[in-house]
């Protein structure tokens, strides 16, 4: 039985291409949406959500395609994650495949599947002082001034798993 040739690092690098670089994600957009609004404390001090849900470094994604054969490729990459005062998006690993088929001259059908490992968005709770009525309690920061009991507001903390950004793409191309 003959051993299959294993490509060297130089060959792998020659077959690897930058596929995409972008800042932000749907989870990053969701965190950005949480910036809207605010409320006033009992003493009239304004609390603005934009301070809690802003970041200096948005989630950055870099994707590569490594061509294994003319009909098969690997998609891989990373996302850096993102954080603000009241939320965090974990770093993530992107892994996927591309299958390519030429049914007839000038036509190409490709199927891409990419999964995301990690990248969860989690909103952080606050400690709110309800004075003589309720004392200090853990609460959803955005809902601290709502009519909900403080412990019930915790049910509305955003917890968005990263795998929901996994994707499938089917593409047909015909060149004439």
Helices and strands as residue ranges (DSSP letters): H 9-14, E 16-23, H 26-33, E 38-40, E 46-48, G 49-51, E 60-69, E 72-79, E 82-84, E 87-89, E 92-101, E 107-118, E 121-123, E 126-129, H 131-134, E 136-139, G 141-143, H 150-153, G 154-156, E 159-160, G 162-165, E 167-174
